[in-house]
Amino acid sequence: MGKITGFLEYARQEVRDRPPQERVRDWKPFHLPLPETARKEQGGRCMNCGVPCCQSGIDWDGGVFGCPLHNLIPEWNDMIFAGNPSHALSRLLKTNNFPEFTGRVCPAPCERACICGMYGGSVTIRDNELSVIEDAFAAKAVRRRRPPQWSGKKVVIVGSGPAGLAAADQLNHRGHSVTVIEREEQCGGLLTYGIPNMKLPKDVVRRRVELMTDEGVSFVTGLDAANPAVAQRLLADYDAVVLCCGAERPRPLALNTGGIASGIYYGTEFLKAAIERQQFGKDPAVPTAEGRDVVIIGTGDTASDCLASVLRQGCRSVVQLVRRPEGDYLQNGVLPLDYAHQEAAAVFGQDPRRFGVQAKELTAENGVLTGVVTTDGDTIPCGLLIAATGFAGCREAVCQAFGVPYDQTVLTAEGGFAANVEKVFAAGDMRRGPSLVVWAIAEGRSVAAEVDRYLEGYTNLVRIV
């Protein structure tokens, strides 16, 4: 423990954000790092508990508490305070393949389990984690690690999201020849196409993919495994197949949209188009919000990211309909504002959310959406409706192509990752259902251990879930 009385002497200090009025004019990251001295103090706040609840991830009473990866949080916090970045990095990478992702987009269930937070502010675990990995990249301390020898076994990972990348990283370091196939033009899955640049810059994803390529992983883009011919070729050519295609199928919008030809999109559909247009110079069919009245249905991260995106695109107005009452979201009697709601208040002067309200029906003229009638009886002008209504499960076509059973997710052996088709495994949201990036990485690490045991008869990889 670097500072025995650190939790008493230092107050919680989060990273500073760029002013909302400034950041809505661009797509650049809005978090600003703390100075080195302040970051050391934040590491020194860690109490090094006898039983560190922060690093033991569990599902409890509908919530997630603690780190599903079992990150060695007190150890690298201690090293941050001690000014030992190399040791902090080694402890961090021992359990987390991609702290540059989780340090940006994870909702930090570890901080909800922090003992220090019971009597004040929890330790800034997520920000500390991000500082360790980004400082290491800046100092060129993150180096290529290739296995000393190759096993001769070939594994293909279908899907390059966080679960697929984690499985590929683990199996590659075990000496297996790993190929990752991705149907889109860019690798990263949800990391690339589902999270806006201001939260997760795409050069961060590209940097990791390039490092993995240098370490021996092969990436093939533009190849869709939902094609039965592709699936059969993969089954024939590889010793193991791991399906990590996510749970991208959206939950249907419970509204009659008959006769409306344009203006209605799902949240992930809209975000993908926004990212393709802004990051990759594409011209997708999904329009921008520029000059439009926007209504967003739903809450959560996807809804917030859609809100932040339409603000940057120059929407004329925006309303977010939240089904549950406001009281369900209060924390100590206060309604929290996330980054997107702060930005909306800065642009339009008020919180865009309306609580306890649902969309009842839609209005249109000549097949073009014009408004949303609410359960309150009013009609909100709307030229662009974004349904951030959650996810219904995995993509059925991939399951059918490989012949694996599925319901909302791929059905695997109880307590395991193997499907009922020989040498086929599944992990991530495709097996677990929609969840956090940190759980996807945990799934990827765990399926790698099972695949390694299947290929070699034993494994020294640790299975987490």
N, C-alpha and C positions, 0 to 999 in steps of 0.2 A: 504494500500500500504506500503510494508515494507521499501522500499528505494525510496524516491521520485525522486532522481537524479540518480538512479541505471542505467537507460538506457544510461545515459551520461558518467558514470564513468567506467562501465564494458563493455569490448568487448565480442562479441559472442565467446564462446569457446566450440567446439564440442568434443566429446569423441575421445580419441586417438585410432588408429588402429594398430594392430600388422603389422610388415613389410610384404608386399606381398610375398617376397621370402621365408619367414618363414611360413606363414599361409597356403600356397598352399600344404604344406607337411602333413597337418592334416585336420580334420573336426571340430576342436574346434572353438568356437566363437572368432571373431577377434576384437570386440570392447572392449576397456578397460575403466572401469569407471573412472570418475573424482574424485579427492579428495573431501572430504566434504566441505572444504572452497570454492573451486572453484564452486561446485554445488550450494552452497548458493548464490554466486554472480550471477550465471546464473538465479536463481529464482528472484533475486533482479533486473534483467533487465526488468522484466515485468512492463509495464506502468500503469496497472490497468485502461485501457481506459474506458471512460464513456460509450461507446458502444463497447464492446469487440468483434470485428468481428471474432476473432479466434474461438469462441465457438458457432458459428451459421453456420452450414453446409448447403451449397447450391450448386446446379449445375448451372453453369453460362458459357455460350458461349463455351460449350464443355469441360469445366474443372470443378473440384470440389474445392471449397474454404471453409475453416472453418471446424469445427469438426461436423460430422453428429450426434454424440452422445450428442452434446451440453455440453461437459465437462466443468466444472467450473474452467477453466484454470487460470484466475487471482487469484482465491481464493487459489488454492493449490500452485501456484508459490509464493504467499505471505507467506504461511506457510513454504515453503522450506527456504526462506530467514530468516524467524523468528526462525527457528530451532524447529518447532513444528510438528514432523513427524506424530503423531497420528491424528492431525486435518487435515493435508495434505492428509493422507490416507482416512479419512472419506469423504472428499469432492471428492476425486478421484473415490472412489467406489460408490458414490451416482449415478453416470451416466454411469460408465464403468464397466462391469462385469469382463473383462479380460485385464487390462492394461499391464500385462506381455506379452501379444501377440501384442497388438497395439504398445507398446513401442519399439518393435523389428522390426515389419514388415510393419507398416503403413507408407505410403509415406508422412505423415504429411501435409495434406492440411491445417491444422490449422496454420502452419508456413507461408504458402503462404498468409494467410489472416491477419497476424500479422502487426499491425500498425508500430511497431518498425522497421520492415523490409522494410518499404517504404523509409527509409533514411539511411539504413545500414543493419546490420545483424539482422534477426528476432530472437526472443527468442527461445532458444533450448527446445521447448515445449515437443517434443517426448522424448528426453533424460531425461528431468526433470521428466516426467511421469514414465519412467522406473525405475529411481532411487527411487522414492517414493514406488513403489510396491515391488521392490527387497529388499530394506532396511527393509520394513515391514516383508517380508517373513523371512529374515535373523534374525530379532529380535523376530520372532514368534508372531508378532502382527496381522497377518491374522488368525483369529480364526474361528472355525466352527460356522455357524449360522443356527440353525434349527428353523422351524416355531413353534410357541407356541401351535398350534393345527392343525389337518389335516381336510380337507374339506370332505373327502370321495369320491372325484372325481378322476378319473384316466385319465392321459394323456400320449400318446405315441409320442415321437419325432422320426421321421425317418431320420437319418443322424446325425453324431456327429461332424460336422464342426462348425465354429464359430457361425453361425446362430442357429443351433440346440442346441448347448451348452448354448447360451444366453437365448433362449426360455425356456430351461429346468431349468436353474438357477432361472429365474424370477418366473416361475410357481411353482417350488419347494418352494421358499420362501413365496409364497402365500398360501401354505398349501395343494396343490394338490399332489397326488402320481404320480411321473413322471418316466417313463421308456424311455431310449434312446436306440434305436437299430442301429447297425452299421454293414454293410456287411463285412467290413475288419476285420482282427484279432486285430487291434489296434484302439482305439478311436482317434478322432481329425480331421478326414477328411483331407482337404487340409493342415491344420496345421501340420499334421503328415506325410502325403504322398506326399505333393507338395512343401514343403519348406525345403531346406537342413539344416542340423544340425548346420552349422556355422552361419546361420541367426536365426534359432529358434531351440534350443536344445530340443530334445524329452522328456527329463526329466522335462522340464518346462510344457509341455502339460500334461504329466503323473501326475505331482504334482497337477494341477488344477482338473483333473478328479478324483483323489483320494480325494481331498477336497470335491468335489461335492458328491461323493459317501458317504463320512462321514456325509454329510448334509442330506442324504436321497434319492438322485437320484440313480436309478438302471440303470446299463449299460449292454446291451446284445450285444456281438460281433458275427460275423460270421453268421448273419441272414439277408438274402436279401429280402427286401420288394417287389422286382420286381417279386417275385413268387406270382402268384394270390392267392394261398392257404394261404400264410402268410398274404397278404393284407386283405383278407376276415376275417381272425382270428383277426387281429388288429382292424378292424372295429367293430367286434362283441364284443370284450373284453374291449374296452376303450371308455370313454365318449367323447374324442376328439383326433384327429390324426393331427399332424403337419408335413408336408413334407418339409424337409430341406436338399435335396440331392445334391444341388449345380448345376452348369452348366458345367458339365465335358465333354460333347461331343465336341471333337475338330473340328475346322474348317478344312474341307478337304484340302489336299495338291493338288494344281492345277498343277500336273505333271502326266505324264503317267508312272506308275510304273509297267506296265504289264511285266511279266517274271522275275521280280526281287524278289527273295524269301527272302532275308535278308538284313539288314543294314539300313532300313528306319523305323523311329519311331517318334511318336509325343512327344512334350516336356514333358507333364505330365506323359506319359507312361515311358519315360526314367528316369525322376526324381523319380517316384515311385520305379522303379527297383533299382536305385542307393541307395535310402534310405533303402529299404528292405535288400539289400545286406550289406550295411555299418552299419546299426543300429540294424537290427533284425536277422542277420546271415542267411538270405534266399539265395537261388540260383535261381533267376528269369531267364526267358528265354531271356530277353533283355540283350545283352552283355555289358561289360564295354568298355570304350574308350581306354583302355590300348593298346599302340602301334599302334593305328589307326589314320588315317587322318580323321578329323571331320569337317563337314560343318553344321552350325546352320542357319536356315532360320527364320528370324523374329527378333523383338526387344522387349523391355519390361522386366519385372521382370522374367518371365519364361525363356526367352532366356538367361538372365544374370545368372540365377541359373544353367541352363544347362552348360553354359560356365565355371562357377566356378567348377562345378562337374567334367567335362571332364578333366580339368587341374589337379584336385586332383587324378583322376584315371590314369593319366600318358599318355595322348594322344600324338601322334607323331607331329601333327599339328592341328590347328583349324582356321577356317575362319567363320565369321558371315556375312551373306548377309542381308542388310537392304534395303528395297524397296525404301524408300524416300530418297531425296538428303540430304547431310550433313548439308546444310544450315537450314533445318527444325529443327535441334537439337541444334543449337548454342545458347548459353546464353551469352549475352553481347559480342558476337564475339568469344566465347571460346567453344570448344566441351567438355562437361563434361564427366568425366570417372567415372563409378560406380565401386564398389568393384571388380567385375569380370574382367572388362577391365584393371584395375590396375594390377591385378594378371597376366593376359595374357601378358601384356607389360613386366612384370618382368620376365616371363618365356621365351617368344619368342622375346622380344626386340621391339615389335610394337603392336599397337592397332589392334585387329583381325577384326575389322569391315570394310566392303566395302559398301559404300553408293551408292544409286541409281542403284543398281544391283539386278537382280532377277535370279533365277534358270530357265533355259529354257528347259533342258532335262537332262536325266540321262544316264550314260554309265554303262555297266555291262559285266561280263564274267562268263558264266555258271551259270547265275542267281544270281551272287554275285555282289553287287554294287561296282563300281570302281571309278566313277567320277561324277562331276556335271558340265554340260555345262552352262555357264552364258549368259546373254543377252549382255555382252561385247564381247562374242565370244571365250573366253578362257575356258579351262577345268581344274577344280580344282580336284586334287586327293581326293577321298572320300571313306572311308570304313564304315563310320557311318554318316548318315544324320538325323539330329534332326529338326523336324518341329515345332517351337514354334510360330504357326500361329494363336493363339487365340482360342476362343470357339464358338461353333455354337448353344449351348443351353443345356437344361436339358436332362436327361436320359429318353427316351421315355417309356421304359418298366415299370418304376415305375408309371408313369402317367396312362398307360393302365391298370396296375394291380388294381389301385384304381378307375378307371373310370372317372378321372378328365380331362377336356379339356386342350389342350396345343397347343402352336405353337412352338416357340423356348423356351418359358417358360410356366409355368402353368398359365392358365387364371383364375384370381380371380375376385371377385366383384370389381367394379370400386371404387378405393380409399380404398380398404380393402384387407384382406388376405384370406377370405373364398372362397373355391372352390364351384362348383355347386353341389357337393356331400355333403349330410348332415354330419356335424361334422368334415369335412376335411378342413384343412387350409394349406397354403404354404407360405414360407418365404425364405429370403436369395437370393442367386444367382438363385435358382430355380424359384423364382417369379420375381426378379428384373432384372436378367441377370448378366453376369460376372461383378464383381465389386470388391471393396476393402474389406479387412477384417473388417474395422471399419463400413462400410455400412452393412455388414452381421450381425454384433452385433446389430446395430440399428434395422435391420429388425427383429431379434430374440426377442429383447425387445418389439417391437411394436406388433408382432403377439401374444406374451404372454398376452398383455393387451386385445387384441380382444378375445382370447380364454378364458381368465378369465371372461370377461363380458358375453360371451356365456354360461359359466358354472354356474355363480353366479347371473347373471342379473345386475351386476354392477362391477366396478373395481376401485381400487386405484392405479393401475399401470399406468405409463405415456406412452402414445403412441408417438413415435418420428416421424415416417414416415407414 
